[in-house]
Amino acid sequence: MDVPYRREQSAGYLTNHAARLFVRAIERRLAGGTAGPMPVFFALMESETLTQAELARWAAVEQPTMANTLARMTRDGLIESSPNPADRRASLVRLTALGRTRAAAALVAAQQTNERALSGLSAKERGTYFDLLKRVIATLEADS
């Protein structure tokens, strides 16, 4: 006998729902800004320059999705590109001064949202949550 689908018992549904709520909360804190460029912001805060392919891997998105994100960010003056001396087919992407300012604001918004979201958990529960989530991610990454 098939077990009926219950979204409150679905890891995928609950994870996706939580992720959407995180994005909304972050965007409220950004006062009109969008969370769309956040993976690029965070990647370029860790590494000053990266290629589009590296950014796509870092954000776990397909190349066309990353290309669209980078095009919007370029249009908005958040990033700039320069030739990659190691590979003439690729460009190196870096944050502009405006991009660094917006990235810093996004980091603060993310930290505030994370703190609020986890405020009902004890330190031990937070550790357990992160450990379990990392294991789920590792399992899914190994499966892809």
C-alpha positions in Angstrom: 0.0 0.0 0.0 1.3 3.4 -1.0 1.9 5.9 1.8 0.2 9.2 1.0 2.4 12.2 0.4 2.5 14.6 3.3 4.4 17.8 2.8 5.0 18.1 6.6 6.9 14.8 6.3 8.8 15.7 3.1 12.4 16.8 3.5 12.4 18.4 0.1 9.3 20.4 0.6 10.3 21.6 4.1 13.8 22.5 2.9 12.5 24.4 -0.1 9.8 26.1 2.0 12.4 27.2 4.6 14.7 28.4 1.8 12.0 30.6 0.3 11.2 32.0 3.8 14.9 32.8 4.3 15.0 34.6 1.0 11.9 36.7 1.8 13.3 37.6 5.2 16.7 38.6 3.8 15.0 40.7 1.1 12.9 42.5 3.7 16.1 43.3 5.6 17.7 44.6 2.3 14.8 47.1 2.0 14.0 46.5 -1.6 17.2 44.7 -2.6 17.1 41.2 -4.1 18.7 38.1 -2.7 19.4 36.8 -6.3 23.0 37.9 -6.4 23.8 36.6 -2.9 25.7 33.4 -4.0 27.9 35.6 -6.3 28.4 38.1 -3.5 29.5 35.5 -1.0 31.7 33.7 -3.5 33.5 36.9 -4.5 33.9 37.9 -0.9 35.8 34.7 -0.3 37.8 34.8 -3.6 38.4 38.2 -5.1 38.0 37.0 -8.7 36.4 33.9 -10.2 35.3 32.8 -13.6 31.7 32.3 -14.6 32.2 28.5 -14.5 33.7 28.7 -11.0 30.8 30.9 -9.8 28.2 28.5 -11.3 29.9 25.5 -9.5 30.1 27.6 -6.2 26.4 28.5 -6.4 25.4 25.0 -7.7 23.5 26.4 -10.7 23.7 25.8 -14.4 25.9 28.0 -16.6 23.0 29.8 -18.4 21.5 30.7 -15.0 24.8 32.1 -13.8 25.2 34.0 -17.1 21.8 35.7 -16.6 22.7 36.5 -13.0 26.0 38.0 -14.0 24.4 40.0 -16.9 22.0 41.6 -14.4 24.7 42.3 -11.9 26.9 43.9 -14.6 23.9 46.0 -15.7 23.4 47.1 -12.1 27.0 48.0 -11.7 27.7 45.3 -9.0 30.4 43.4 -10.9 33.0 43.9 -13.7 34.9 41.5 -15.8 38.4 41.4 -17.1 40.3 39.0 -19.4 41.6 35.9 -17.7 45.4 35.8 -18.4 45.4 32.0 -17.8 42.5 31.3 -20.2 41.6 33.7 -23.0 38.2 32.0 -23.4 37.2 33.0 -19.9 36.8 36.3 -18.0 37.5 37.0 -14.4 34.6 38.5 -12.4 35.1 40.8 -9.5 32.9 43.0 -7.3 32.8 46.8 -8.0 32.8 49.2 -5.1 29.0 49.3 -5.2 29.0 45.5 -5.4 31.2 45.3 -2.3 28.8 47.6 -0.4 25.8 45.6 -1.4 27.6 42.3 -0.6 28.4 43.6 2.9 24.7 44.6 3.4 23.6 41.1 2.1 26.0 39.4 4.6 24.5 41.4 7.5 21.0 40.6 6.3 21.8 36.9 6.0 23.4 36.9 9.5 20.4 38.6 11.0 18.0 36.2 9.3 20.0 33.2 10.3 20.1 34.3 13.9 16.4 35.0 13.9 15.6 31.7 12.2 17.6 29.7 14.7 16.7 31.7 17.8 14.3 29.0 19.0 17.1 26.4 19.1 19.6 25.7 21.8 23.3 25.7 20.9 23.3 21.9 20.9 20.2 21.8 18.6 21.9 24.3 16.3 25.0 22.1 16.1 22.8 19.0 15.4 20.8 20.9 12.8 24.0 21.9 10.9 25.5 18.4 11.2 22.4 16.8 9.8 21.9 19.3 7.1 25.6 18.9 5.9 25.1 15.1 5.8 21.9 15.5 3.7 23.8 17.9 1.3 26.7 15.5 1.0 24.4 12.6 0.2 22.6 14.6 -2.5 25.9 15.9 -3.9 27.2 12.3 -4.1 24.0 11.3 -5.9 24.3 13.9 -8.6 
